[in-house]
Amino acid sequence: MFPHDGKNSANPGIEAHWENGGFGTGYPVIDKDGPEIYADLLNHAAGRAGVGGQGAGEA
């Protein structure tokens, strides 16, 4: 995810670690999958665009 405000998030909501080596040499194991992050990301994007509230062109 690369929203317009410059933030970025690779694999949002996922926490993982690597087994049998480091990044790229072992394999990833997912420790946590937090799908609730997608609602937060959508709300953040909508807020930055001025959707559903005060934004560009609204008083």
Number of C-alpha atoms within 10 A of each C-alpha: 11 9 13 10 9 7 8 11 10 8 10 15 13 13 13 13 13 14 12 9 11 11 11 8 10 12 14 16 11 11 9 10 13 10 11 10 13 12 10 11 15 12 14 14 15 14 14 16 14 14 12 9 12 12 13 10 6 7 6
